[in-house]
Amino acid sequence: MDKRCYSQDHLWLESDGSGGAAVGVTHYAQEELGDILFVELPEPGTELVQGQSFGVIESVKTASELIAPALGRVTEVNDTLREEPWQVNDSPEGDGWILKMDCVEPDPCASLMDSDAYKELTGK
């Protein structure tokens, strides 16, 4: 069963319940960033350390580091974002996903926020 959770750095993580997860930028974050111009993607096989940067997202307003929401290894990246970074704006919690990963923790959402806590954080 899929379980979605959120980091304080405005990334969502959707765990598939078997150690895999997808990661992307939240709807709130893409609204704050504005039009996305570039997404720096990690290479498959990259080790992610929770709380550390794994890439950059650039918009018309700013450039922001992408901070790993969980500990694990990148298994796949959304190559579409290399040519169509605006997918993050169009579908931040769908087709605009950034990467897929194998998580070290059995429940990577245990240290992240549920949707109610994230709504409280953002006020939305």
C-alpha positions in Angstrom: 0.0 0.0 0.0 1.4 3.4 -1.0 2.0 5.9 1.8 2.8 9.6 1.1 4.7 11.8 3.5 6.4 15.2 3.4 9.7 16.7 4.5 10.3 20.1 6.0 12.2 20.9 2.8 9.0 20.6 0.8 9.6 17.3 -0.9 7.1 14.5 -0.9 8.0 10.8 -0.6 5.6 8.1 -1.6 6.6 4.7 -0.1 5.4 1.6 -1.9 5.5 -0.4 1.3 8.3 -2.8 0.0 11.3 -0.5 0.4 10.9 1.5 -2.7 9.7 5.2 -2.9 9.2 8.0 -5.3 10.3 11.5 -4.4 9.2 14.9 -5.8 8.6 18.6 -5.0 5.3 19.5 -3.3 2.6 21.5 -4.9 3.3 24.2 -2.3 7.0 24.4 -3.2 6.5 24.6 -7.0 4.0 27.5 -6.4 6.6 29.3 -4.2 9.4 28.7 -6.8 7.5 29.9 -9.8 8.3 28.7 -13.3 10.8 25.9 -13.1 13.7 26.3 -15.6 16.1 23.5 -14.7 16.3 20.4 -12.4 19.7 18.9 -11.6 19.1 15.2 -11.2 21.4 12.7 -9.4 22.7 9.6 -11.2 21.0 6.2 -10.6 23.1 4.5 -7.9 23.7 7.7 -6.0 23.6 7.2 -2.2 21.1 9.6 -0.6 21.7 10.8 2.9 18.6 12.1 4.7 19.0 15.9 5.2 21.7 16.3 2.6 21.5 17.9 -0.9 21.2 15.6 -3.9 20.5 18.2 -6.6 19.2 21.7 -7.4 16.0 23.1 -8.8 16.1 26.4 -10.6 13.2 28.7 -11.3 12.7 32.2 -12.5 12.8 33.4 -8.9 15.6 31.4 -7.3 17.7 28.2 -7.2 17.1 25.8 -4.3 18.9 22.7 -3.2 16.9 19.4 -3.2 17.3 17.8 0.2 17.0 14.0 0.5 13.9 13.1 2.6 15.2 9.6 3.4 18.3 7.5 3.4 18.7 5.2 0.4 20.0 4.7 -3.1 18.6 6.3 -6.3 17.2 3.6 -8.6 15.7 5.8 -11.3 15.4 9.5 -12.3 12.7 11.3 -14.3 14.8 12.0 -17.4 11.8 13.9 -18.9 12.7 16.7 -16.5 16.0 17.3 -18.4 14.1 18.6 -21.4 10.8 19.5 -19.8 11.5 20.8 -16.3 8.1 22.6 -16.3 6.6 19.1 -15.6 7.3 20.0 -12.0 4.9 22.9 -12.3 2.4 21.1 -14.3 2.2 17.9 -12.2 4.4 18.3 -9.1 2.9 15.3 -7.3 2.4 13.2 -10.4 4.4 13.2 -13.7 6.8 15.8 -12.3 8.4 13.3 -9.8 12.1 13.6 -9.5 13.5 10.2 -8.6 12.7 6.7 -7.3 14.8 5.2 -4.6 15.3 2.1 -2.5 15.0 3.2 1.1 17.2 1.9 3.9 14.5 2.3 6.6 11.5 -0.1 6.4 9.2 2.9 7.0 10.9 6.1 5.6 7.8 8.1 6.5 8.3 7.5 10.2 10.6 10.5 10.4 8.6 12.7 8.0 5.3 14.6 8.3 1.9 13.3 7.3 -0.4 15.4 5.1 -2.1 17.1 8.1 1.3 18.1 9.7 2.5 19.4 6.3 -0.6 21.5 5.8 0.0 22.9 9.3 3.6 23.8 8.3 2.6 25.5 5.1 -0.7 27.0 6.2 -2.3 25.4 3.2 
